Amino acid sequence: PFNTDEFKAAISNKGYTDLNPSEKLMYAQDQYLKFSRTGGHNTAIMLDLGKYLKAQSDIDVSFDFSMMVQGDGTVDAGPVQVGIQGDGTFANGTKLSDPFTSVQETGHFCWNEAKASIKGASSNTKLVFMMGRILKEDGTFNWGVGGAGRFFLDNILIVPAAKEVVFEDDFSWMEPFISSYNKTAAKAIGDTVGSDGKD
């Protein structure tokens, strides 16, 4: 985990919250993030749109994700989903997006693009990016759910119907933290997934 006070402050300033912080399951990669580890240790990240949306509007959300690949080549099971806390519903009429599944083949990393539309988002809207199996029917989280579900997240883009950018994050702001850390780290932070398919 990349858990310096400076990095935590930068994450918070962007509007993010680690929803299971005590286990320190959010990992820095080369300008993107990795979540969770095996053995029933999971987390999710919440994005508060309060500083990005001033008026209620319909928005489109897109992001890139990849699942972790195990030593024997097995791709971790998803799916990745987005939940809404506060105002808004997805086009499916609920506060949980349809599942996003990866097209990764055995032994391979690649980026998958996910897209969803939200009606009635506002400054009171928070989005939770997660491995969907952690969410229980009552809306609480089962952080200890079994089965590997590690995932990577990058290139979050949120635009209203008018297509003016509300929020965009390619995680390039992480670069100075990574460079500083790598100067003295025994094991440098690397690029696990790679750049194939990314702009």
Order of alpha helices (4+ residues) and beta strands (2+ residues): alpha-beta-beta-beta-beta-beta-beta-beta-beta-beta-beta-beta-alpha
